[in-house]
Amino acid sequence: MPDDEILTAAAAAAAAAAAGVAHATLEAHRDTWAFLVQTAGNAEHLHIPGAVNDEDGFVAVRLSGPSLVAAIISLAHVTRDTASPVTRAIATHIQNKITRVVQAIIDRPRTNGPGTPVRITIDDQAQADDDRDEP
């Protein structure tokens, strides 16, 4: 099945837009990064950086736009092809996180020169008790 047939319209638009990202920082647990490398590491245009900043198991990895495109498409293949519900859940979650960040770029593009790296953080947490609005 061709790549354009496995992606939703939103994911296909995000993949196309991701190609224009100069640099992104992916922040996640080292196991999440290892999953991405294992599932998408052989994809065309996914360039695994030589340096990965690891602080107590939480990594920050610099990626290019082409690497984001490769990740989005590779994760879609994994989601479609795996028989494992665990693998499907992880792949879908990572793909959705990347796609949402790129969708924000589509919705609100920056037009004033070079900027800081796009930040993709995979670290879902509950809102702290003191951050919640009181009824």
DSSP file with accessible surface (Angstrom, degrees, kcal/mol):
  #  RESIDUE AA STRUCTURE BP1 BP2  ACC     N-H-->O    O-->H-N    N-H-->O    O-->H-N    TCO  KAPPA ALPHA  PHI   PSI    X-CA   Y-CA   Z-CA
    1    1 A M              0   0  131      0, 0.0     5,-0.1     0, 0.0     0, 0.0   0.000 360.0 360.0 360.0 129.3    0.0    0.0    0.0
    2    2 A P    >>  -     0   0   68      0, 0.0     3,-1.7     0, 0.0     4,-0.7  -0.251 360.0-112.8 -63.7 152.8    1.5    3.4   -0.9
    3    3 A D  H >> S+     0   0   74      1,-0.3     3,-1.1     2,-0.2     4,-0.9   0.861 115.0  59.4 -55.6 -38.3    2.4    5.8    1.9
    4    4 A D  H 34 S+     0   0  119      1,-0.3    -1,-0.3     2,-0.2     8,-0.1   0.695 103.4  53.9 -69.6 -12.7   -0.3    8.3    0.9
    5    5 A E  H <4 S+     0   0  123     -3,-1.7    -1,-0.3     1,-0.1    -2,-0.2   0.616 104.7  51.7 -93.9 -15.0   -3.0    5.6    1.4
    6    6 A I  H << S+     0   0   29     -3,-1.1     2,-0.3    -4,-0.7    -2,-0.2   0.619  97.4  80.0 -95.1 -12.0   -2.0    4.6    5.0
    7    7 A L  S  < S-     0   0   24     -4,-0.9    66,-0.0     1,-0.1     2,-0.0  -0.733  79.5-123.4 -96.5 142.7   -2.1    8.2    6.3
    8    8 A T     >  -     0   0   97     -2,-0.3     4,-2.8     1,-0.1     5,-0.2  -0.311  38.1-102.4 -66.2 166.3   -5.2   10.1    7.3
    9    9 A A  H  > S+     0   0   90      1,-0.2     4,-2.4     2,-0.2     5,-0.2   0.915 124.9  49.4 -59.4 -41.2   -5.6   13.4    5.5
   10   10 A A  H  > S+     0   0   54      2,-0.2     4,-2.4     1,-0.2    -1,-0.2   0.916 111.9  47.3 -66.0 -41.7   -4.4   15.3    8.6
   11   11 A A  H  > S+     0   0    4      2,-0.2     4,-2.7     1,-0.2    -2,-0.2   0.886 111.3  51.5 -67.7 -36.8   -1.4   13.0    9.0
   12   12 A A  H  X S+     0   0   36     -4,-2.8     4,-2.3     2,-0.2    -2,-0.2   0.918 111.3  47.4 -65.1 -41.9   -0.6   13.4    5.2
   13   13 A A  H  X S+     0   0   48     -4,-2.4     4,-2.4    -5,-0.2    -2,-0.2   0.911 113.2  48.9 -64.5 -40.8   -0.7   17.2    5.5
   14   14 A A  H  X S+     0   0    0     -4,-2.4     4,-2.7     2,-0.2    -2,-0.2   0.907 109.2  52.1 -66.3 -40.3    1.4   17.1    8.6
   15   15 A A  H  X S+     0   0    6     -4,-2.7     4,-1.0     2,-0.2    -2,-0.2   0.930 111.6  46.8 -61.5 -43.5    4.0   14.8    6.9
   16   16 A A  H >< S+     0   0   73     -4,-2.3     3,-0.5     1,-0.2     4,-0.3   0.918 115.3  45.8 -64.3 -42.1    4.2   17.2    4.0
   17   17 A A  H >< S+     0   0   34     -4,-2.4     3,-1.8     1,-0.2     4,-0.2   0.850 102.5  65.0 -70.4 -33.1    4.5   20.2    6.3
   18   18 A A  H >< S+     0   0    0     -4,-2.7     3,-2.0     1,-0.3    -1,-0.2   0.813  87.1  71.5 -60.5 -27.8    7.1   18.5    8.5
   19   19 A A  T << S+     0   0   58     -4,-1.0    -1,-0.3    -3,-0.5    46,-0.2   0.791  94.2  55.8 -59.1 -25.3    9.5   18.5    5.6
   20   20 A G  T <  S+     0   0   70     -3,-1.8     2,-0.4    -4,-0.3    -1,-0.3   0.475  79.1 109.9 -87.9  -1.6    9.8   22.2    6.0
   21   21 A V    <   -     0   0   13     -3,-2.0    44,-1.6    -4,-0.2     3,-0.2  -0.617  53.3-160.9 -76.8 125.2   10.9   22.0    9.7
   22   22 A A  S    S-     0   0   80     -2,-0.4     2,-0.3     1,-0.3    43,-0.2   0.926  70.4  -9.6 -73.5 -45.3   14.6   23.0   10.0
   23   23 A H        -     0   0   57     41,-0.2    95,-2.2    93,-0.1     2,-0.3  -0.973  61.4-173.7-157.9 140.9   15.2   21.4   13.3
   24   24 A A  E     -Ab  63 118A   0     39,-3.0    39,-3.1    -2,-0.3     2,-0.5  -0.947  17.5-140.3-132.5 152.0   13.1   19.9   16.1
   25   25 A T  E     -Ab  62 119A  22     93,-3.5    95,-3.0    -2,-0.3     2,-0.6  -0.978  13.7-158.1-114.2 119.8   13.9   18.6   19.5
   26   26 A L  E     -Ab  61 120A   4     35,-3.0    35,-2.6    -2,-0.5     2,-0.5  -0.884   9.2-168.0 -95.7 123.5   12.1   15.4   20.6
   27   27 A E  E     +Ab  60 121A  31     93,-3.3    95,-3.3    -2,-0.6     2,-0.3  -0.969  28.6 121.8-115.7 126.1   11.9   15.0   24.3
   28   28 A A  E     -Ab  59 122A   0     31,-1.9    31,-3.4    -2,-0.5    95,-0.1  -0.974  64.6 -66.4-166.0 171.4   10.9   11.6   25.7
   29   29 A H  E >>  -A   58   0A  87     93,-0.5     4,-2.0    -2,-0.3     3,-0.7  -0.410  51.9-114.3 -65.6 149.3   11.8    8.7   28.0
   30   30 A R  H 3> S+     0   0  114     27,-2.9     4,-2.6     1,-0.3     5,-0.2   0.832 117.1  58.0 -60.2 -29.5   14.8    6.8   26.6
   31   31 A D  H 3> S+     0   0  109     26,-0.3     4,-2.2     2,-0.2    -1,-0.3   0.876 105.1  50.3 -67.5 -35.4   12.5    3.8   26.0
   32   32 A T  H <> S+     0   0   35     -3,-0.7     4,-2.2     2,-0.2    -2,-0.2   0.924 111.6  47.6 -66.8 -43.1   10.2    5.9   23.8
   33   33 A W  H  X S+     0   0   25     -4,-2.0     4,-2.6     1,-0.2    -2,-0.2   0.930 111.0  51.7 -62.4 -43.2   13.2    7.0   21.8
   34   34 A A  H  X S+     0   0   38     -4,-2.6     4,-2.8     1,-0.2    -2,-0.2   0.906 107.8  52.6 -61.2 -39.6   14.4    3.4   21.5
   35   35 A F  H  X S+     0   0   24     -4,-2.2     4,-2.5     2,-0.2     5,-0.3   0.934 109.6  48.7 -60.5 -45.1   11.0    2.4   20.3
   36   36 A L  H  X S+     0   0    1     -4,-2.2     4,-2.7     1,-0.2     5,-0.4   0.926 112.8  47.4 -62.9 -43.0   11.2    5.1   17.6
   37   37 A V  H  X S+     0   0   43     -4,-2.6     4,-1.9     1,-0.2    -2,-0.2   0.929 113.8  48.2 -63.9 -42.9   14.7    4.0   16.5
   38   38 A Q  H  < S+     0   0  154     -4,-2.8    -2,-0.2    -5,-0.2    -1,-0.2   0.873 121.0  35.0 -65.6 -38.1   13.6    0.3   16.4
   39   39 A T  H  < S+     0   0   41     -4,-2.5    -2,-0.2    -5,-0.2    -1,-0.2   0.776 136.4  18.0 -90.7 -27.5   10.5    0.9   14.4
   40   40 A A  H >< S+     0   0    1     -4,-2.7     3,-2.2    -5,-0.3    -3,-0.2   0.414  90.4 104.3-123.2  -0.2   11.6    3.7   12.1
   41   41 A G  T 3< S+     0   0   15     -4,-1.9     7,-0.2    -5,-0.4    -3,-0.1   0.741  84.6  47.4 -61.0 -24.8   15.4    3.6   12.3
   42   42 A N  T 3  S+     0   0  167     -5,-0.2    -1,-0.3    -4,-0.2     3,-0.1   0.399  85.8 121.5 -96.0   3.6   15.7    2.0    8.9
   43   43 A A  S X  S-     0   0   24     -3,-2.2     3,-1.8     1,-0.1     2,-0.1  -0.372  75.8 -98.6 -69.3 144.3   13.3    4.4    7.1
   44   44 A E  T 3  S+     0   0  153      1,-0.3    -1,-0.1    26,-0.1     3,-0.1  -0.419 108.6  12.5 -59.7 131.4   14.6    6.5    4.2
   45   45 A H  T 3  S+     0   0  101      1,-0.2     2,-0.9    -2,-0.1    -1,-0.3   0.370  89.2 124.3  80.5  -2.1   15.4   10.0    5.5
   46   46 A L    <   -     0   0   12     -3,-1.8     2,-0.7    -6,-0.2    -1,-0.2  -0.819  43.8-168.0 -86.7 110.6   15.3    9.2    9.2
   47   47 A H        -     0   0  116     -2,-0.9    17,-0.2    -3,-0.1    20,-0.1  -0.904  12.9-144.9-104.1 114.2   18.7   10.2   10.3
   48   48 A I        -     0   0   83     -2,-0.7    15,-0.1    -7,-0.2    -2,-0.0  -0.684  25.6-124.2 -79.8 120.9   19.6    9.1   13.8
   49   49 A P        -     0   0   33      0, 0.0    -1,-0.1     0, 0.0    14,-0.0  -0.277   4.4-131.8 -68.0 152.7   21.7   11.8   15.4
   50   50 A G  S    S+     0   0   91      1,-0.1     2,-0.5     2,-0.0    -2,-0.0   0.825  91.7  54.0 -71.7 -29.8   25.1   11.0   16.8
   51   51 A A        +     0   0   80     11,-0.1    11,-0.5     2,-0.0     2,-0.4  -0.901  59.1 179.0-114.2 131.8   24.4   12.8   20.1
   52   52 A V        -     0   0   56     -2,-0.5     2,-0.6     9,-0.1     9,-0.2  -0.992  24.9-137.7-128.2 120.6   21.5   12.2   22.4
   53   53 A N  E     -C   60   0A  89      7,-2.1     7,-2.2    -2,-0.4     2,-0.5  -0.705  25.7-173.7 -80.1 117.2   21.2   14.2   25.6
   54   54 A D  E     +C   59   0A  70     -2,-0.6     2,-0.5     5,-0.2     5,-0.2  -0.959  11.3 176.7-119.6 115.8   20.1   11.8   28.3
   55   55 A E  E >  S-C   58   0A 131      3,-2.6     3,-1.8    -2,-0.5    -2,-0.0  -0.942  76.8 -34.2-119.6 106.0   19.3   13.1   31.8
   56   56 A D  T 3  S-     0   0  170     -2,-0.5    -1,-0.1     1,-0.3     3,-0.1   0.860 124.8 -44.4  52.8  40.9   18.1   10.4   34.2
   57   57 A G  T 3  S+     0   0    5      1,-0.2   -27,-2.9   -28,-0.1     2,-0.6   0.427 116.0 110.2  89.0  -2.5   16.4    8.5   31.4
   58   58 A F  E <   -AC  29  55A  72     -3,-1.8    -3,-2.6   -29,-0.3     2,-0.3  -0.935  53.6-160.7-107.9 120.0   14.7   11.5   29.7
   59   59 A V  E     -AC  28  54A   3    -31,-3.4   -31,-1.9    -2,-0.6     2,-0.4  -0.709  17.9-158.4-105.8 152.2   16.3   12.2   26.4
   60   60 A A  E     -AC  27  53A  28     -7,-2.2    -7,-2.1    -2,-0.3     2,-0.4  -0.996  19.5-176.3-124.8 121.0   16.4   15.2   24.1
   61   61 A V  E     -A   26   0A   0    -35,-2.6   -35,-3.0    -2,-0.4     2,-0.5  -0.973  20.6-136.7-125.1 130.3   17.1   14.4   20.5
   62   62 A R  E     +A   25   0A 132    -11,-0.5     2,-0.3    -2,-0.4   -37,-0.2  -0.752  30.2 176.8 -88.3 128.2   17.6   16.9   17.6
   63   63 A L  E     -A   24   0A   9    -39,-3.1   -39,-3.0    -2,-0.5     2,-0.2  -0.931  22.5-129.3-128.4 155.8   15.8   15.9   14.4
   64   64 A S     >  -     0   0   37     -2,-0.3     4,-1.8   -41,-0.2   -41,-0.2  -0.490  33.5-103.1 -93.9 169.1   15.4   17.4   11.0
   65   65 A G  H  > S+     0   0    0    -44,-1.6     4,-2.4   -43,-0.2     5,-0.2   0.929 122.0  53.5 -57.4 -48.1   12.1   17.9    9.1
   66   66 A P  H  > S+     0   0   55      0, 0.0     4,-2.4     0, 0.0    -1,-0.2   0.887 107.0  52.8 -57.7 -34.6   12.9   14.9    6.8
   67   67 A S  H  > S+     0   0    1      2,-0.2     4,-2.4     1,-0.2    -2,-0.2   0.889 107.6  51.3 -67.2 -36.2   13.4   12.8    9.8
   68   68 A L  H  X S+     0   0    0     -4,-1.8     4,-2.7     2,-0.2    -1,-0.2   0.916 109.2  50.5 -65.1 -41.6   10.0   13.9   11.2
   69   69 A V  H  X S+     0   0   33     -4,-2.4     4,-2.4     1,-0.2     5,-0.3   0.949 111.3  48.4 -59.1 -48.5    8.4   12.9    7.8
   70   70 A A  H  X S+     0   0    8     -4,-2.4     4,-2.8     1,-0.2     5,-0.2   0.899 111.8  50.1 -60.7 -39.2   10.1    9.5    8.0
   71   71 A A  H  X S+     0   0    0     -4,-2.4     4,-2.7     2,-0.2     5,-0.3   0.939 109.9  49.5 -65.2 -47.0    8.9    9.0   11.6
   72   72 A I  H  X S+     0   0    0     -4,-2.7     4,-1.7     2,-0.2    -2,-0.2   0.943 117.1  40.7 -57.7 -47.4    5.3    9.9   10.8
   73   73 A I  H  X S+     0   0   29     -4,-2.4     4,-2.0    -5,-0.2    -2,-0.2   0.930 115.2  50.1 -72.0 -41.8    5.1    7.6    7.8
   74   74 A S  H  X S+     0   0   19     -4,-2.8     4,-2.3    -5,-0.3    -1,-0.2   0.912 110.3  50.5 -62.6 -41.7    7.1    4.7    9.5
   75   75 A L  H  X S+     0   0    0     -4,-2.7     4,-2.7    -5,-0.2    -1,-0.2   0.869 107.3  54.4 -66.3 -33.5    4.8    4.9   12.6
   76   76 A A  H  X S+     0   0    6     -4,-1.7     4,-2.2    -5,-0.3    -1,-0.2   0.912 108.3  49.6 -64.6 -40.1    1.7    4.7   10.3
   77   77 A H  H  X S+     0   0   46     -4,-2.0     4,-2.8     2,-0.2     5,-0.2   0.922 111.1  49.0 -62.6 -44.6    3.1    1.5    8.8
   78   78 A V  H  X S+     0   0   25     -4,-2.3     4,-2.4     1,-0.2    -2,-0.2   0.932 110.3  51.1 -60.9 -45.9    3.8    0.0   12.2
   79   79 A T  H  < S+     0   0   30     -4,-2.7    -1,-0.2     1,-0.2    -2,-0.2   0.904 116.4  41.1 -58.7 -41.7    0.2    0.9   13.3
   80   80 A R  H  < S+     0   0   97     -4,-2.2    -1,-0.2    -5,-0.2    -2,-0.2   0.888 121.8  38.8 -72.5 -39.6   -1.2   -0.7   10.3
   81   81 A D  H  < S+     0   0  100     -4,-2.8    -2,-0.2    -5,-0.2    -3,-0.2   0.696  90.4  95.6 -93.1 -21.2    1.0   -3.8   10.1
   82   82 A T     <  -     0   0   32     -4,-2.4    -4,-0.0    -5,-0.2     0, 0.0  -0.436  50.8-160.6 -78.2 147.0    1.5   -4.9   13.7
   83   83 A A        +     0   0   97     -2,-0.1    -1,-0.1     5,-0.0     3,-0.1   0.536  69.2  96.6 -92.8  -9.6   -0.6   -7.6   15.4
   84   84 A S     >  -     0   0   41      1,-0.2     4,-2.5     2,-0.0     5,-0.2  -0.689  60.3-159.2 -87.2 121.2    0.5   -6.3   18.8
   85   85 A P  H  > S+     0   0   91      0, 0.0     4,-2.2     0, 0.0    -1,-0.2   0.834  94.9  54.9 -66.1 -28.8   -1.9   -3.9   20.5
   86   86 A V  H  > S+     0   0   98      2,-0.2     4,-2.3     1,-0.2     5,-0.2   0.957 110.1  44.1 -67.7 -49.7    0.9   -2.6   22.7
   87   87 A T  H  > S+     0   0   40      1,-0.2     4,-2.8     2,-0.2     5,-0.3   0.918 113.7  51.9 -61.1 -42.1    3.1   -1.7   19.7
   88   88 A R  H  X S+     0   0   91     -4,-2.5     4,-2.7     1,-0.2     5,-0.2   0.921 109.6  49.6 -61.2 -43.4    0.1   -0.2   17.9
   89   89 A A  H  X S+     0   0   60     -4,-2.2     4,-2.3     2,-0.2    -1,-0.2   0.928 113.5  45.0 -63.6 -44.1   -0.7    2.0   21.0
   90   90 A I  H  X S+     0   0   64     -4,-2.3     4,-2.5     2,-0.2     5,-0.2   0.945 115.0  47.4 -66.0 -46.9    2.8    3.3   21.3
   91   91 A A  H  X S+     0   0    0     -4,-2.8     4,-2.6    -5,-0.2     5,-0.2   0.922 113.1  48.7 -61.4 -43.7    3.3    3.9   17.6
   92   92 A T  H  X S+     0   0   43     -4,-2.7     4,-2.8    -5,-0.3    -1,-0.2   0.923 111.3  50.1 -62.8 -43.0   -0.1    5.7   17.4
   93   93 A H  H  X S+     0   0   65     -4,-2.3     4,-2.3    -5,-0.2    -2,-0.2   0.940 112.9  44.8 -63.2 -47.0    0.7    7.9   20.4
   94   94 A I  H  X S+     0   0    3     -4,-2.5     4,-2.4     2,-0.2     5,-0.2   0.931 114.1  49.7 -63.5 -44.8    4.1    9.0   19.1
   95   95 A Q  H  X S+     0   0   19     -4,-2.6     4,-2.9    -5,-0.2    -2,-0.2   0.928 111.0  49.9 -60.0 -43.7    2.7    9.6   15.6
   96   96 A N  H  X S+     0   0   61     -4,-2.8     4,-2.7    -5,-0.2    -1,-0.2   0.895 109.2  51.6 -63.3 -39.4   -0.1   11.7   17.1
   97   97 A K  H  X S+     0   0   41     -4,-2.3     4,-1.8     2,-0.2    -1,-0.2   0.942 113.8  43.1 -62.3 -47.6    2.3   13.8   19.2
   98   98 A I  H  X S+     0   0    1     -4,-2.4     4,-2.3     1,-0.2     5,-0.2   0.942 114.8  50.4 -63.6 -45.9    4.5   14.6   16.2
   99   99 A T  H  X S+     0   0   16     -4,-2.9     4,-2.8    -5,-0.2    -2,-0.2   0.901 108.4  52.1 -61.1 -42.0    1.5   15.3   14.0
  100  100 A R  H  X S+     0   0  139     -4,-2.7     4,-1.8     2,-0.2    -1,-0.2   0.905 109.6  48.9 -62.9 -41.1   -0.2   17.6   16.5
  101  101 A V  H  X S+     0   0   38     -4,-1.8     4,-1.3     2,-0.2    -1,-0.2   0.936 113.7  45.8 -64.7 -44.0    3.0   19.7   16.8
  102  102 A V  H  X S+     0   0    0     -4,-2.3     4,-2.1     1,-0.2     3,-0.2   0.895 108.3  57.3 -66.9 -36.1    3.4   20.0   13.0
  103  103 A Q  H  X S+     0   0   54     -4,-2.8     4,-2.9     1,-0.2    -1,-0.2   0.892 102.1  55.8 -60.7 -36.5   -0.4   20.8   12.7
  104  104 A A  H  X S+     0   0   29     -4,-1.8     4,-2.5     1,-0.2    -1,-0.2   0.879 106.0  51.2 -63.6 -34.1    0.2   23.8   15.1
  105  105 A I  H  < S+     0   0   56     -4,-1.3    -2,-0.2    -3,-0.2    -1,-0.2   0.905 110.7  48.3 -67.9 -40.5    2.9   25.0   12.6
  106  106 A I  H  < S+     0   0   65     -4,-2.1    -2,-0.2     1,-0.2    -1,-0.2   0.937 116.2  43.7 -62.6 -44.7    0.4   24.7    9.8
  107  107 A D  H  < S+     0   0  101     -4,-2.9    -2,-0.2     1,-0.3    -1,-0.2   0.843 131.6  20.2 -71.3 -35.6   -2.2   26.5   11.8
  108  108 A R  S  < S-     0   0  182     -4,-2.5    -1,-0.3    -5,-0.2    -2,-0.2  -0.573  82.1-170.1-135.5  71.3    0.1   29.3   13.1
  109  109 A P        -     0   0   81      0, 0.0     2,-0.4     0, 0.0    -3,-0.1  -0.317  20.4-128.9 -68.7 143.8    3.2   29.5   10.9
  110  110 A R        +     0   0  148      1,-0.1     3,-0.1     3,-0.0     5,-0.1  -0.786  27.5 176.2 -88.9 133.7    6.1   31.6   12.0
  111  111 A T        +     0   0  131     -2,-0.4     2,-0.5     1,-0.1    -1,-0.1   0.314  50.7  90.4-123.0   8.7    7.2   34.0    9.3
  112  112 A N  S    S-     0   0  111      1,-0.3    -1,-0.1     0, 0.0    -2,-0.0  -0.410  93.1 -84.1-112.8  61.1   10.0   36.1   10.8
  113  113 A G  S    S-     0   0   53     -2,-0.5    -1,-0.3    -3,-0.1    -3,-0.0  -0.150  80.3 -10.7  81.6-172.7   13.2   34.3   10.2
  114  114 A P        +     0   0  130      0, 0.0     2,-0.2     0, 0.0    -3,-0.0  -0.280  67.6 178.7 -65.8 146.4   15.0   31.4   11.9
  115  115 A G        -     0   0   30      1,-0.1     3,-0.1    -5,-0.1    -2,-0.0  -0.599  33.8 -64.0-131.5-167.7   13.7   30.4   15.3
  116  116 A T        -     0   0  116     -2,-0.2    -1,-0.1     1,-0.2   -93,-0.1  -0.402  70.0 -77.5 -77.7 161.5   14.3   28.0   18.0
  117  117 A P        -     0   0   38      0, 0.0   -93,-0.3     0, 0.0     2,-0.2  -0.235  48.9-104.8 -60.2 145.9   13.8   24.3   17.4
  118  118 A V  E     -b   24   0A  33    -95,-2.2   -93,-3.5    -3,-0.1     2,-0.5  -0.525  39.3-136.5 -64.3 136.4   10.3   22.9   17.3
  119  119 A R  E     -b   25   0A 161    -95,-0.2     2,-0.5    -2,-0.2   -93,-0.2  -0.903  22.9-177.5-108.4 124.3    9.7   21.1   20.5
  120  120 A I  E     -b   26   0A   2    -95,-3.0   -93,-3.3    -2,-0.5     2,-0.5  -0.973  10.7-172.9-117.9 111.1    7.9   17.7   20.6
  121  121 A T  E     -b   27   0A  51     -2,-0.5     2,-0.8   -95,-0.2   -93,-0.2  -0.933  14.9-170.5-112.2 124.6    7.5   16.4   24.1
  122  122 A I  E     +b   28   0A  16    -95,-3.3   -93,-0.5    -2,-0.5   -90,-0.1  -0.860  50.4 110.4-112.0  87.9    6.2   13.0   24.9
  123  123 A D        -     0   0   73     -2,-0.8     2,-0.2   -95,-0.1    -1,-0.1  -0.415  47.6-167.5-159.0  67.9    5.7   13.1   28.6
  124  124 A D        +     0   0   92      1,-0.0     2,-0.3     0, 0.0    -2,-0.1  -0.460  16.2 168.3 -68.2 134.8    1.9   13.1   29.3
  125  125 A Q        -     0   0  151     -2,-0.2     2,-0.1     3,-0.0     3,-0.1  -0.973  36.6-103.7-143.3 156.8    1.1   14.0   32.9
  126  126 A A        -     0   0   93     -2,-0.3     2,-0.2     1,-0.1     3,-0.1  -0.468  48.9 -95.9 -76.1 151.5   -1.9   14.8   35.0
  127  127 A Q        -     0   0  118     -2,-0.1    -1,-0.1     1,-0.1     5,-0.1  -0.460  46.4-106.4 -65.9 138.1   -2.4   18.4   35.9
  128  128 A A    >>  -     0   0   44     -2,-0.2     3,-1.7     1,-0.1     4,-0.7  -0.331  25.7-116.2 -65.2 148.4   -1.1   19.2   39.3
  129  129 A D  G >4 S+     0   0  114      1,-0.3     3,-0.9     2,-0.2    -1,-0.1   0.874 116.1  52.5 -54.3 -38.7   -3.7   19.8   42.0
  130  130 A D  G 34 S+     0   0  137      1,-0.2    -1,-0.3     3,-0.0    -2,-0.1   0.624 104.4  58.2 -78.3  -7.2   -2.7   23.4   42.5
  131  131 A D  G <4 S+     0   0   95     -3,-1.7    -1,-0.2     2,-0.1    -2,-0.2   0.586  84.6 101.6 -93.1 -12.3   -3.0   24.1   38.7
  132  132 A R  S << S-     0   0  133     -3,-0.9     2,-0.3    -4,-0.7    -3,-0.0  -0.447  78.8-113.0 -77.2 146.4   -6.7   23.0   38.6
  133  133 A D        -     0   0  156     -2,-0.1    -1,-0.1     1,-0.1    -2,-0.1  -0.576  31.6-123.1 -73.4 136.3   -9.4   25.6   38.4
  134  134 A E              0   0  161     -2,-0.3    -1,-0.1     1,-0.1     0, 0.0  -0.609 360.0 360.0 -80.2 141.3  -11.6   25.6   41.6
  135  135 A P              0   0  169      0, 0.0    -1,-0.1     0, 0.0     0, 0.0  -0.175 360.0 360.0 -70.3 360.0  -15.3   25.0   40.9
